[in-house]
Amino acid sequence: MAERVLRVAVVGSGPSGIYAADALTGQSAVPATVDVFDRLPAPYGLVRYGVAPDHFSIRSVRGTLEKVLERPTVRFLGNVEIGRDLSLGDLQRRYDAVILTYGAARDRRLGIPGEDLPGSVAATDLVAWYCGHPEAPRAEMEDAVSSATAAVVVGVGNVAVDVVRVLAKAPEELADTDMPQHVLDLLASDSITDIHLLGRRGPAQGAFTTKELRELGELADADVLLDPADLDLDELSQAAVDGSKVLARNVEVLRDWGSRQPEGKRRRIHVRFFTRPVELKGTDRVAEVVVERTELDAEGRAQGTGELSSIPAQLVVRSVGYRGMPLEGVPFDAARNVIPSSDGRVLDGDAVVPGLYVAGWIKRGPTGIIGTNKKDAAQTVTSLLEDAEAGRLPEPTEAGDVVPLLEDRGIDVVTFDRWKAIDAAEVALGGTNGRARTTLHDRAEMLACVPD
């Protein structure tokens, strides 16, 4: 196998997929070329559509990812959905190996009455909307945000904190982001004054990082309100804080907030621990959130106390986790919402599926930071190269490039050169608004920028 060039298909062009392409084409023991597929016309996955638009340093990793896609041994094939435009079998017949890196893009549910009322939305959808994802449910998100004077964000991870921050920022604090212009305009005119961040456990169990947490207390027009009683730590929580510098810093930030006096700013961020939603109420849309006070049991789990109260709110954002989805023809662990694997090799029961690999969130679940995906992808590629050297990869049964097949099926394939035309159009549009970039939200508008 090492005497000829290995042909590998990567499904997903987020960090995991591009890091896999990097690892494959950055080594010389087994020469390889890689086709990176994405169902969207734009690459970079969550770097473009998941990282908060005001986190410029994190989003700047796209420059590193771009250099990989510019390699002559790597080809980006966007606007191609695997499972619709091409089947897994189409790939397996034409490539020596397939690496699945399509992430975990669906939200987890709360499982409470009223969850499906208008105004109750998934953080995945809201983030996709304000980042300009072509498949975001724009009408639903814009109705939900524009109809609210109070919002409840359920969850205490970084995504929840990002949502709170974006909703709480003054217009001038978002003006230099690459958000679509209509998103900026709506956020500048919305009437939200109160945002409640709910955590079902205590401050020692929050999953946010200190930098993201601290930012909430630095906003130009939002006071942070917190009941100091929520910061009284039980023995188990105190031990966790004593053993973790991150948790200790988080609690320090929270205690500073608890000692502050409100300054009368336009918006108020209410940080509430030991609180879980038990019901959303309303007639034609959410009007209030019934919450229950919780306490920690001996093992640090939240248990209800039966003490109920109500929060008036017209927008509820569920941010309690992401989950992966199955792909036809691929084994799937429905309990963990991942593709079962061992060192990146896909498993069907206890048996390895030859030539099929997985990396990223769909491999391990939605954990870690962007950099975590580099090591994860490298592990998968190491397994693939070992299998190639050992002759364990199945031989492709059909020769020829996949692009003519796609063209025969009427698919408007966006190569990297064609993506650069979209990229240039976004930069030019940003320039008209005094910004570095304005993201194009509509797929047809994106494709209209692409030369034939």
N, C-alpha and C positions, 0 to 999 in steps of 0.2 A: 504494500500500500504506500510505503514511504517513497517509492520510486516514481510515483506520479502525483499530480496535483490533486489534493483532496477538495471536493466541492461540498460546501456546507451551507444549509439554509438556516437562518436565524429568524424566528417569528417574534417580532417586537423590537422597536428601535429606541426603547428607553435605555437608561444606563446599563441594565443587565445585558441587554442584547448587544449594545455597542461595546461594552467591556468584553463580552465573549468574542466578538469580531476582532477586537484589539489583541486578545490573547492568542487567537488562532493565527492571525496574520503577522504577529510580532515575533514569532518563533520560526526557526528554519529547519528543525529536525524533520518535520512533516509539512512540506509546502502545501498551502491551502489558499483557496479563494472563498469568499463569503458573500452571499446575497442576504441582505437584511430587509425583511418584509415588515410593513406596517399598514394597518387598515386606514390610517389617516394620511393626508398628503404631506404632513410635516413630521420630521423625526423628533427625537429627544424625549418622548413619553412624559413622565411626571416632572422632568426638569422644566419642560415648557408648560404643561397643563396641570401640575400638582403643587409644585413649590410656589409659595406665596409670591405674587408679583413684586412686592416691596422688599423681598430678600435677595438683593442683587448679588451678593457674594456667592450664595448657593447656586443661583441660576447661572452664574458665570461659568459653571462647569461645562456648559454647552460648547464652549470654545475648545475644550479638550476632546469632547465627543465628536465635534465637527472634524477635527484633524483625522480621526479614525475613518470617518465616512469619505474623506478625500483620498484615501489610499487607493492605488490602482487595483489592489487585490480585494477591495471591499466595494460592494454595489448596494445602494439604497433603492428599494422598490416600494414606493409608497402608494397609497390609495388602493391597496390590494388586501382584501380580507381573507385570511385563511379560514376555511370552513364555509365560505360563500363563493369567492372568486376562484380559489384553489382549494382542493381538499388536501388533507394530510397525505393521502395516498399519492396525489399528484407530486408532492414534494419528495416523498420516499422513493418514488420511481426515478427521480431525476438527480437526487443528491446522495452523496455517501452517508451524510448524517444530517439530522434536523435537531436544532436546539430551540426549545419553547421558552420564551421569556416574556410572555404577554401580560404578566402582572396580576394584580388583584384589584379590579376597578369597581366592584360592587360594594354597597354598604351593608353593614350588619343592622338588623332590626332591633327595636326596643322590645317588641312583643307586648305592648300595652294597648288598652282600648283607646280608640280615637287616633291612632297613629297615622291613619290614611286620610285624615281630614286635610283639605286644602290649607296651606300654610305650614304643614309639617313636611320638611324636606330633608334629604340626605346631604351630609356635608360633602360627599363625593360630587353630587350634582351642583351644589352651590359653588364649590371650588372650581369645578369645570366651567361654570358660567363666568365667574369673574376672571378666570384665566383665558377665556376665549376658545374653549374646546368646541369643535364643530358639531359634536353630538350632544352637547349640553341642552337640557330642556329649558330653553330660554324663556318662553312665555310663562312657564310655571315659576321659575326663579324670579323673574321680574315682577310678576304679580305678588308673590310672597313678600319680597323685600319692600316693594312700594306700598303695600297695604298695612305695614306694621308700624306701631309706635314702640312696642316692646318685643324683645327677642329672648328666647331661651336656647342656649347651646349646651347640649348634653355630652359630657366627656371632658377629660382633663389631659388629653394628649396634645402634641404640638399642632395637629390639624385643628382641633377645637380652639386653641389659643390663636392660631392664624385667622380663623373665621371671626372670632371676637375682635381681633385687632383691625381687620379690614372693615368690618361693620362700624367700628368706633372711630376710625380715623377721620380727621377733617379733610375736605377736598384737596387742600394744598399739600397734604401729606401723601397723597396718592398720585399727584399730578405728574410725577416723573417716572411712573411705572409704564409698562407696555400693555396695560389693560386695554381692551377694546373701548373706543370712545363712548359708545352708548352705555357701557358698564360704568365708566367714570361719571357720566352725566347723571345716571340714576342714583348712584351712591351719593353724589353731591346734593341731590334733591330729596333724598328719603327723609322720613320723619321719625326714625328710630331714636329714642332718647335713653332707653334702659336696656341693657344687655346682661342677662344672668348666665353665668358659667357654672354648671352643676357637676359636682363630683360625688359619686355615691359612697366613696370612702374618704379618708382624711388627706391632709397635705403631704404626709409621708408616703402616700401611695400614688401621687400624681405622676403621670408618665411624661410630662413636659420637661424640656431642658431649661436651664436658668436664663439663657439669653432670650429665648422666646417669651418666657414668663416676665422677665424684667421689662420688656418692651411695652407691656400693657400699662405700666405705671409711668411711662414717659410720653404719653400721647398729649397732643396740644389741647384737645377739647374734650377730654374724658377723665372724670374722677374714678378711682378704684375704691370700692367699698367692701369691707370684709369684717365679719364678726370675730373679734379676737378670741372668743370662746372656742371657735373652730380650730385654733392653734394649740389648744391644750392637748399634748400628746400622751397617749397611753404608753405603757412600758414597752410594748412590742414596737410601736411607731418610733419611740425615742431611740430604741436600739438600732432601728433601721437608719435613722438620721445620723446617729453616732458613727455608723459604719460606712457612710456614703458622703463624699464631699459634695456631690451634686445635690442630694436631698438636703444637706445642711445649708447649702447656698439658697435652695428654693425656699426653705422655711424662713431663712433670714429675710428674703425679699417679701414674703407674705407677712411677716411680723412688722416690717416697716410699713406696709400698707395698712395693717390693722391699727397702727398708731397715728395715721394721718387724719387730718380734718378735711372734709370736702371743701373744694374751692369754688363750687357753684358753676362748674363747667357744663356745657350743653348736654353732654352725655354722661351716663353713669354705668360703670361696669361693676356688677354685683358678683363677687366670687363666693360661692356657697359650697362648702364641703358637707359630707354626711347627709346628702340630699339626693333622692332618686325620684324620677317621675313615675307615677303609677297610672295616670290617665290624662289624656288630652280631651278637653271639653269644648264644645261649640256647636252651633247649628249648621251653618253652611261653610264654616271654616274655623280654625282654631281660635279660641277666645281666652282660654286659661289652661294652665298646666297644674294638675293636682300632684303634689310632691309629698313624699314621706321622709321623715327624719330617720336616719340610720345610725347604727353604731357598729363597732368592730367586735367580732367574736374572738375567742382565744387564738384562732388561727389567722386573724387579720382579714377575715371576710366580712362584707357588709351584710347586716341583717336589719330588717325593719323593726321600728319601735312602735308602729301603730299611730304615731303622731303625724297628722296630716295638715297640710296648709295649701294655699293656692297662690299661683303667680299669674297675674293677667299678662297675656302674651298673644300676639297674632302671628308670630314666626317662631317655629321650633326647628332647630337644626340638630339632627342626629349625627353625632361624631363618636361612635362607639366601636369603630373598627372597619377595616376593609376585608373583603373576602374574594377569593378566586372563583372562577367559573370553569366548568368542564369544556373540553373541546372534543368534538365528535371523533371517535376512533382512538382516544387517549384514555388510559386508566385514570380514575379520579377518586380521591379520598374525600367523600362528602362530609365526613365529620370534621376534618381539618381544613377543608376547602383548598386543598393543594393537590398537585400531581405527585403521587408517591414515587420516591426515588431513593437511590443509594449512591452517594458521591456524585450526584448529578445524572446518573443513569436511571431512566424511567423504569419502574417496576410494574409488572402485571402479576399481582400476588407476590410470590417470592422470586419470580423469574424476571430477568432483565429483558427489556424490549430492545433488540439489537438496532443500533443506529439512531436511537431516540433519546434525547437528553433534555434537561430542564435546568433553569437558573432563575434567580431573583425571587420575587414574592410568590410566584406560582409554584416555586420549589419549596420555600421555607415558611411562607406566610408573611404578612406585612410587618416585618421587624427590621430594625437597623436604620442606618442613614444611607445616603447615596453612596458613600465610600464603601459601605459593607458589601455592595453589589459587585465591586471589583474583585474582591477576594472570593466571593461566592462563584462568580463566573469563571474565575481562573481554576477553581476546583473542578468545575464541570468540564472545562476544556482539557484539563489534565487527564481526566477519565477518557474523554473522547480520543485524545492522542494516543493514550495507552492502548485503546481498542484498535486504533488504526495500525499501530506498530505490530500488534499481535494478530492482525488479520481477522478481527472479530466484526468488522463492519460489513453489512450486506452490499453486494454490488448493485449499482443503479441498473435498472432494466430498460430505461429509455434515455437515449442520448439527445443532445440538443438543448438550446437555451429555453428557459421558461417564458421569456418575454413574448415571443411570437404566439405562444399558446394563450397568454393573457390577451394579447391584441385580437386574436381570433375570437375570443369571448367578449370582446367589446369593452375591455377594461382600460381606462385611461391611466396608464402607469406613470407615476411621478418619480423620475430618477433624481439623483442628487443635483444634477445640473438644473433640472426643471424646478426642484425645490428652491434653488438659489434665486430663481426669478420671483417666487412668492416672498422669500426672505427680503429681497431688494424692494419689493412693493411695500412691505410692512415698514421698512426703514424710511422709505420716501414718504409714506403716509404719516409716520411719526414726526418727520421733519415739518410737515405742514401745521402740526400742533405744538411745535417746540419740544418734542420728545425724541428720544433715541429710536423708538419703535412704537407702532400701534398695531397690536395683534388683529389680524383678520379673523372674524368669528365664523363666517359663513363658508362652507365647503365650496359652493359654486363660485363665490367671489375669489376664493383662493385659486381654484382651478382656472378661472378666467385670466389670471396673471401668468399662466404657464404657456410658453411658446409651443407651437405644434412640432 
